[in-house]
Amino acid sequence: MLLDRGAQVLVGLGIVAILARSLGTDGFAAYQYAQSVVFICASVALICGGEVVVPRLIAQPDPAAQHRLLAHVFRLRWWGACIGYVLVGVFLLASSHAGPSWAPALILGFAILLREPSGVVIAWMQAHTRNWPGVSVNLASLMLKAVAVAALAWAGVHAPSAYAGAVLAEALLTAALLALYYRRRMPHRCAAYDGALTRQLFHDGALFWMSFMLMMAARRVDQLLLRPHVPTAEFAAYAATIQIVENFTAVATILAGGIAPLYVYARGDARIAIRHVLRLTVFMTALGVVGASALIAMAPWIVHWLYGAAFADATSLLQLVLMVSPLVFADVGLTVLAAHLRRPRWIAIKWGIACVATIAVDWFAIPRFGAHGAILGYAVASAITVLTGLCLWVVAWRSAR
């Protein structure tokens, strides 16, 4: 799984660089705006995620019962994906700046119908501790996307919709391989619809679902609010900056996923686990500071090497966002506590506050300061997630006495 995440980060950064150089500032801005719209709307399809499905699968080892459960989860996600795709179209209709983003958004949005429903197979693999098949599928699909993007760039293609098609090809291959793997190893009996089970799954997954939607909105709403207020080149520079920082902060998630199971989750004593969460947070924050400092020093070279001279304005923006990025590392460390104590309400509260804060600050700051206003919103939201996480840590520490 760490191999999968690491490959996604490295290859994703390379693909973004190719997109920026091939599309230019105008095309890259249109593509990133479309991607942000799809990113937010895709969260609607995340109903009943692995947090709900995996424990139920482990508690029901019978293959027929697991197949019945997965069929109902698939239906929920499918309907969620359909709603998400409709929301993409509704937002594009309502936006006066979505003209160049229509085609890539509708193509990228179609991947929602494939990626999220087929994710039930990944949850099934995790319940059986079969992570390697899922990693293999992801790596194969990732290589297809990378090759397709590189081929389009080599051929001199400059249409954002063509590169969106490469992303869709990745989703198609992933869904096909997961379906093939599942059909070869599980019964194919048609599971009769059970309304009570569907309602129960929806109820149990609603809190996690809300958390995911709030988190994804908090991470992308800044670009939707920024686009109407700044020139295309400035928006493209900001979007390029966020792509680099998101790939950098993804390291925090990878590290937490590798360290937390043994260092936190395996601790039987609650106070020891809570203390280890604080130590992990300090370590993650320090690592974020060191990494951000190095990237700030190399920012001019990084921007020039990845994006070219057309994105030179992204250098100063990148340096500013990198100053804030250690807060993301701290937040990831603190979030381990909520996962360990199984408190999804904490995560929902945190991202709800962060999302409201992002919108409020951006609404005020972006019309006045442009991309710098969006960075201010990013900084305030990041600080709020850390402060909220620290407050919840104190509550957990006092409760464990």
N, C-alpha and C positions, 0 to 999 in steps of 0.2 A: 504493500500500500504506500509506503514511503517512496519506493521507486516510482510508482505511478504519479504521485504528487510532484516529485522532483522533476520528472520528465514533462509533466504538464506545465510547470513553471518555466523551464528552460526553453522548450519548444514554443510555448506561448509567447515568450519574449521575442524569439526569432521571427515568429509569424507577424507580430505587431510591427516589427521593424520593416519587414517586407511590405506590409500594407501601407505604412507611412511613405516609404520611398516610391511605391508603385502608384498610389492614388493621389499623392500630393496633399496639400492642406485642405483643399475643397472636398475632394473625395474621401479623405480620411475623416474629416468632420462629419460628413453625411453618414459614413459607416459607423462611427462611434456613437452618434446620436441614435441611430437605429438599434445598435447593440444595447444601449442603455434602456431604451423603451422595452425591448424584449427581455432584458435581464430582470426588470421589475415585474413585468407581467407574467414571466415564467414562474414566479414564486407562488402564484395561485395554484399551480399544479403540484406543489410540494405537500399537499394534504396527506396525512398518514405516512410519515417518513419512517426511516429505519429505526428511530428511537421507539416507535410503537410496534412496528412489524417484527423486528428481530426477537424481542423477548417473547412475543406470542408464538413465533415459530419454534423457539426452543422449548416452550412449554407444551407444544403439540407435535411430538415426533412422528405421528402417523402421516405418511405421504398424502393420503387422500384429504385429511384435515388441513394440511399445509396448502395443498392445491386450492382447496375451497377458500381459505383465507386470502391467498395471493390473488385469486380471481376477483374477490370483492375489493381488495386494495387497488388492483389494476383499474377496475371500473371507476373508483373514486378519483384516481389520478387522471384517468382519461377525460372525465367530465371536467375536472379542474383545468386540464390542458386546453380543452376546447374553449372554456371561458377565458383563459389567459390569451389565447390567440384572438378571440373576439375583442378583448380589451386592447390588444395591439392596434387593431384597425380603428377602434373608437378613439384612441389617443391620437393616432395619426390624423384622423379627420378633424379633431379638435385643435390640433397644433397648426399654427400658421407658418411654422418654420420647418415643417417635415417634408416639404416637396422632394428634395433630392434623396431623402431617406425612405421613401415609400417602398420602393422595390427591395432594397436590402432588408428592411424591417419585416416585410411579409415573407421573404425567403427564410430569414433567420428565425422568425416566429414559428414557421412550420416545424422546426426542430423541437419545439416544446411538445408537440404531439407525439414525438418519437422518444425523446430522451427521458422525460420524467415518468411516463407510464412504464417503460421498460426497466426502470430502476428497481422495480419490485424483485427482479431476478437477482440484482446485486444484493439486496437485503436477504434473500433466500440463501445466497452463497455465504454471506457473512454468518448467518445462523448456523451453517454447517462448517464454519471455519475453512471455507474453500475460497480464499482470497486470490490465489494465483490465476484461476480462469478469468475472473473479472479484471484483474490487472492486465492480463494478456489481451483481452478484448479492447480495453481502453488504449493500450499502447498501439495496437494494430490500427485502430481508428484514428489515433493521433498522428501516426505516420502517414496515413492516407491524406489527412488534411494538410499536413506539412508539405507533402509531395505535390498535392493539387495547387496549393498557394504558390509554391516555388515555380511550378510549371506555368501558371498564369502570369507570374511576374516575368519569367524568362521569355514568354510569348509577347510581352508588351501590352498586356490587357490592363486597362485603367478604369474599368467599370466596377463600382462597389458591389453591385448585385452579383457579379461573377465570383467574387471572393466570398460573398455570403453563400453562394452555392457550394463552395468547398467546405464550409462549416456544416451545411446541411448534409453533404455526403458523409461526413464523420458521424453525424447522428444516425443516418440511415444504416451505415455499416454496424455501428454499435447495437442498435435495436435488432438487426437481423441476426447477428452473432449471439446475442443474449437469448433471443427466441429459439434459435437452433439448439443451443446448449440446454435450455430448459426442457424443450420437447423431447430430447433424447434421454432425459433422466427423471422425468416426472410423468404421472398419469395424465392423459389428455382428456379425461372425462369432463363434460360440460358441467360446471358448478351452477346449481339452481340459485337464483337470486334470493337473498335473505335480507329483508328490509331491516330487521332488528340488528343483525350483524353490521350492516352498513352504517346505521345510526350510531352504534357503539364505537365503531372505528372512527367515524367522523368526530364524535365527542372526545374520544381519547387523544386524537391527533390534533385537535383544534388549537390547543395552546402552543404546541411546537410550531404548527402552521402559522399562527399569528406572529410568532417570534421570527420565523424565516422571512415572512413578508415584510415585517418592519425592518429587519436587518438589511435586506436587499434594497428596500426603498431608501434607507439612510445612506447606503453606499453609492447610489446612482442618481438620486433626485437632484443633486447639485448640478449635474450636467444638463438635465432637462430645464432647470431654472436658469442656467447660465446662457444657453444657446440664444434666446431672443435678445440678449442685452450686449453681446460682444461681437466683434467681427469674426468671420470664419477662421482666420489665421490664429486668433487668440483662443478660440474654442478648441481648435485642433491642438494647439500647444498644451492647453490644460488637459485635454483627453490623453495626449501622449504622456504627460507627466503622471497622471493617475495610473496608467498602465504599468509604468516602471515601478511605482511605489507599491501597487497591489502585488506585483510579482515578488518584490522584496519582502513585504509583510507576510506573504504566503509561507515564507520560511518559518515564521512563528507557529503557524498551524501544523506544519510538518514536524517541527521539533516537539510541540506539545503532544501530538499523536504518538510519537515514539517514546517520550519520557513518562507521560502521565500514567499509563497502565501499571508500570512497576513502582514508580516513585510515589503515586498518590492512590490510585484505585485499589492497589493490592494491600493497602494499610487497613487493618481491622479497627484500630483505635481511631475514633473520630478526631480527637485533638491532634494526633500525630499527622493525620491526613491533611487537616486544615493548616497546620504549621508548614507542612511540605508544600502546600499550594502557595503560601507566601514566599517561601524560598524559591520556588519555581518562578514566581512572578518577578522577583528581584533579579534572578539569573536571566530571564527572558528580556527584561527591560535593559539590563546592562548590555546584553548582546545586541539589542536594537540600537542602543546608543553608539556602540562601536561600529556596527555595520552602516548606520546612517552617516556617521562621521566620515567614513571612508568613501561612501557614495557621494557625499556633498563635495568632497575634494575632487572627485573624478567626474562630477556632473557635466562639465563642458565636453569632456571627451566622450562620455556615455551618450549624450544627446547627439553629438556629431556622428559618432560611429553607428548608432542605431537608426537615427531618423534623417540625418543629413542637414545641410545648411538651411533648408527651408523651415526647420523647426528650431532654429537657434534661440527663439524667444522662450522655449521651454526650459532652458537652463536655469534661469533665476526662479521660475515656478517650481522646478524640481527640487532645488535646494531648500526652498521654504517648506514644501510638503515633507521632505525628508526630516526636517527638524521636528516635525510632529509625529513621525512614524513610530518612534519608540513607545508612544502611548498605545499603539495597536498591539505591540508585543506584550505590554503590561496587561491589556484587556484580555488577550488570549490566555495568558497565565491565570488570571482570576476566573475566567469562564470555566476552567477545569473544575473549580469548586462546585459550581452549579450542576455540572454534569455528574460529578461524583455523588452529590447529595440528591440527585434526581429532582431538581427544583426548576422545571421549565418556566414557572411563573417568574422567577428572578430574571431569566434571560428575556422574557417578553417585556417585563417592566423596563429593563435596561435599554432595549432597542426602541421601545416606544418613546421613552424620554429623549433618546438620541435622535430619532427621526423627527420629532417635533422641534427639537433644538436646531437641527440642520435646516429645516424648512424656514423657521423663524429668522435665523441669522442670515441665511441666503436671501430671503425675501427682502431684508433690509440692506444687506451689504453688497450684493451683486450689482444692482442698478447703479451704485455709487462707485464701487471699486473693481468691477469686472471680475476677472479670474482671481484676483487677490481676495475679493469678497468670498468666493467659493472656497478658497483655502482657509479663510477665517471660519467658515461654517464647518469645514472638515476638522479643524483644530478644536473648536468648541465641542463638537459631537464626540470626538475621540477623548477629550478630557472628561466629558460627562460619563462615558462608558466606564472609564477607569475609576472615577469617584463613586459611581454607583456600585461597581464591583467591590471596591474597598469597604463601602458601607455594608454590603451583604456579607463580606468576609467577617467584619466585626460582629454582626448579628449571629453568624454561624459559630464564631469562636465563643461568644458568651453563652449561646445555647448548649454548647458541648461541655460546659463546666459541670 
